[in-house]
Amino acid sequence: MAVKKVKKAAKKTKKPIKKAVKRVVKKAPAKKVVKKAVKKVAKKAPAKKVVKKVVKKAAPVAKAATAAAKPLVPAPVITQPRIKAWHVVAAGDTPSTITQKYYGSTEPAKWTAIYEINKTAIGPDPNQLRPGMVLRIPEA
């Protein structure tokens, strides 16, 4: 369809390729349609450089149409928790005793926070603390 329009417009103008492609680009709904038409006409055209320039000018129009359809969502901001203290695990330490020492209570949310920040050092089980481990204690 766009090829026919380019050919018809080329017949009417003095500078066939340049003006014909410009007319089609103005009316074309998307970049793909214009590219197909230009490729077919450009094979026969002597001025391939002109055609390429026109296609590049048509690209922002197609991008604007697709960008308008997608809503922009800001990326989530991830901040590292502030460290209150560093704790070296001694023999007999448990998550509860550590939270009692630094927070004054044994709430599950507190020791869960300690476990989450030290998950790579502790491993899959929060009760498997080994003497000598260094744990980060986050601020409450």
C-alpha positions in Angstrom: 0.0 0.0 0.0 2.7 2.5 0.9 4.7 1.4 -2.1 1.9 2.4 -4.4 1.7 5.8 -2.7 5.4 6.4 -3.1 5.2 5.4 -6.8 2.2 7.7 -7.4 3.8 10.6 -5.6 7.1 10.0 -7.5 5.3 10.4 -10.8 3.8 13.8 -9.8 7.0 15.5 -8.5 10.1 16.7 -10.2 12.4 15.1 -7.6 10.7 11.8 -7.5 12.2 9.9 -4.6 12.9 12.7 -2.1 9.5 14.3 -2.2 7.5 11.1 -2.7 9.0 9.6 0.4 8.4 12.7 2.4 4.7 12.7 1.5 4.4 9.0 2.5 6.3 9.5 5.8 4.0 12.3 6.8 0.9 10.1 6.4 2.5 6.7 7.5 1.2 5.3 10.8 4.4 3.4 11.7 8.1 3.1 10.9 7.8 -0.4 9.5 5.4 0.6 6.7 7.7 3.4 5.7 10.8 1.2 5.7 9.2 -1.4 3.5 8.1 1.2 1.0 11.4 3.0 1.0 13.4 -0.3 0.5 11.4 -1.2 -2.5 11.7 2.2 -4.1 15.3 2.7 -3.1 16.4 -0.3 -5.1 15.4 1.5 -8.2 16.2 5.0 -7.0 19.5 6.7 -7.7 19.5 8.7 -4.4 19.7 6.1 -1.7 21.2 8.5 0.8 18.2 10.8 0.5 15.9 7.9 1.3 17.9 6.8 4.3 17.8 10.3 5.7 14.0 10.5 5.4 13.6 7.1 7.1 15.7 8.4 10.0 13.5 11.4 10.3 10.4 9.2 10.4 11.7 7.1 13.3 11.0 9.6 16.1 7.3 9.7 14.9 7.0 6.0 15.3 8.8 5.9 18.6 6.6 8.7 20.0 3.5 6.7 19.1 4.7 3.6 20.9 6.0 5.5 23.9 2.6 7.2 24.4 1.0 3.7 24.8 3.3 2.5 27.6 3.0 4.3 31.0 6.3 5.1 32.6 6.9 3.5 36.0 9.8 4.8 38.1 12.4 2.2 39.3 12.2 1.3 42.9 14.8 2.8 45.2 16.6 0.3 47.3 18.5 1.6 50.3 20.8 -0.4 52.5 19.8 -0.6 56.2 22.0 1.3 58.6 24.2 -0.8 60.8 23.9 -0.3 64.5 26.7 -2.7 65.5 28.8 -5.7 64.6 28.4 -8.9 66.6 30.9 -11.8 66.8 29.0 -15.0 67.6 30.1 -16.8 70.7 29.3 -20.4 71.7 25.7 -20.7 72.8 24.5 -17.6 71.0 21.0 -17.8 69.5 19.1 -15.2 67.5 16.9 -14.5 70.6 19.9 -13.8 72.8 21.5 -11.5 70.2 18.3 -9.5 69.9 17.9 -9.3 73.6 21.4 -7.9 73.9 21.0 -5.2 71.2 17.3 -4.3 71.3 16.2 -5.3 74.8 13.5 -7.7 73.6 13.2 -11.0 71.8 10.5 -10.0 69.3 10.5 -12.3 66.2 10.6 -9.2 63.9 13.9 -8.1 65.4 15.8 -11.4 65.0 14.2 -11.8 61.6 15.7 -8.5 60.6 19.1 -9.6 61.8 18.8 -12.9 59.9 17.7 -11.1 56.6 20.6 -8.8 56.6 23.1 -11.7 57.3 21.4 -14.4 55.2 24.4 -15.0 53.0 26.7 -15.6 56.0 24.3 -17.6 58.1 22.7 -19.8 55.4 19.2 -21.2 55.1 18.6 -21.9 58.8 18.7 -18.9 61.2 19.4 -21.2 64.1 22.7 -22.4 62.7 25.0 -19.8 64.2 28.7 -20.8 64.4 31.1 -19.3 66.9 33.3 -16.7 65.2 30.8 -15.5 62.7 30.6 -11.7 62.4 27.0 -10.5 62.1 25.7 -7.0 61.2 23.1 -5.7 63.6 20.7 -3.2 61.8 19.2 -0.2 63.5 15.7 -0.8 64.8 
